[in-house]
């Protein structure tokens, strides 16, 4: 049983229960408030109880830990005590109808990590550059065009990222007819995926109405066809990531139907974050002229005359991509403000958790443990001055090198910004994601004039449903104008 009598045991040196807040409604507890705006609710609880507490949400007790100095105690704990696979399996099934026999996320991650890093990274970077050019530069129209910045960012990143990992319709990137096919097919995939994306958060929380469930089932059917084994087998330029994942599914003995479902799950995992991240980054730049000027100046320095000939280029070298400290700071700052995943563990056996300051708390079998780095470190006023403000040079030292010393209560932090997760929950596509984001933004800023249609309209609200699942999305889109520069 959960009780609130934790003080006595803390004084006696034994682990104590974290402060418990059950809420007033039996069983449901805080479900409503938590579901409506998790960030607001958890920061209210933090003010009331401090950086560790337990809440009741729809019958489940969830211990929330918000002390970044103590995150390592959870991130490196053994899987037999704090399990990260169980909740992942629940979500896979609820969101994507995927059930894999003997699914072990850590084994899968270890196997796929290499396909996205080291020598495979340079092939991915090259392929991404070609695919971005196919989408952005084929239309030579030099008139001003208008559109939503979120749509521009998400659709371009997802389509190019999809073509890069899942392959092209034909082998030759430069062939206009094969480019046409890639544009048409990737657009169909994006349009269907975006329809699904709007329902996914509520599917994860089992909150879809019967009508919505039917609609979601229809969208998934169409996506499963687009990603079917038969179709993927016909593709050219498939990445080693795709080949390895397919082999892995075959080795698990999964039938073709389940393979396409898993391919859709992976489309979300690999393409759901980078597009929204690019949206926020570009929006912050468009709203902060000094930041935009600094980034443009840096691009001029590293790319020089190549900016004018980007259309003829075959890629941007890793050396150039690694040599943009101002852009790196902008990206870190944009992600600090908008990356809000939960890091979740199921408590498999009664255990104790020792925090960095020596306090020790008990964790109960059957409860869930959750870290929310968005609240701390990312939005923590003790670590970042004016944490809600975008400051493009926050991660730069005065001499232009990367700033990586951040402190809380005098202690230098190892984890001061966690958009990519940490420990076993680290993103294995991070380097590919960063290269892809850079290539898109560098192409866009070099080859296009881009401006807000309504300057001064500010930054839109977050869609609060998205807290807990990665990069946030805006409530509505922001209109921009863009025009291909004369070459
Ligand atoms: C801005 C872009 C991105 C961000 C912020 C991001 C963030 C994350 C985070 C926080 C996780 C850990 C999830 C967890 O274990 O709880 C993760 C996992 C992962 N990411 Fe990324 N990611 C991004 C882009 C990408 C891209 C482009 C790829 C593609 C190749 C990718 C591939 C993966 C994979 C395969 C996993 C493992 C998923 C799993 O554990 O099942 N990510 N990402």
Boltz pocket constraint, residues with backbone or C-beta under 6 A from the ligand:
constraints:
  - pocket:
      binder: B
      contacts: [[A, 105], [A, 109], [A, 112], [A, 116], [A, 161], [A, 269], [A, 270], [A, 271], [A, 273], [A, 274], [A, 277], [A, 339], [A, 341], [A, 342], [A, 343], [A, 344], [A, 418], [A, 419], [A, 420], [A, 421], [A, 424], [A, 425], [A, 426], [A, 427], [A, 428], [A, 429], [A, 430], [A, 432], [A, 433], [A, 470], [A, 471]]
      max_distance: 6.0
